[in-house]
């Protein structure tokens, strides 16, 4: 498959239109706000039209009032709107109005393997990781330090 890098300001409005016509779209993730679930430049998400209610833990694509497009996880659903949180973030953004949300992430190609609702990774990030918000920075620093340590130990063998 051929791939091409296209400026987001050109591509994302086209992607939004394709989804609004009822089609699924694959998109390679850029940006680090959804680490560790999806990693920029490595992982691909499938974005689908929203058919039904959006719930806490769902990963959705929305457009901010300033025009930016964002893929984040729904942290809370309240009468005044939806509150979002990236998987590597501690700051909750919202309220976001329902009409700003135009796609739902329905599968992820993570490290070359497809993950869908019901898989271990999907369950973990939707139901467990979402509750780690206060400690996320410490958890991510610890795991990065452990990866570095094990990599270093492996280089010394």
Secondary structure, 3 states (H helix, E strand, C coil): CCCCCCCHHHHHHHHHHHHHCCCCEEEECCCCCCCCCCCCCCCEEEEECCCCCCCCCCEEEEECCCCCEEEEEEEEEECCEEEEECCCCCCCEEEECHHHEEEEEEEEEECCEEEECCCHHHHHHHHHHHHHHHHHHHHHHHHHHHHHHHHHHHHCC
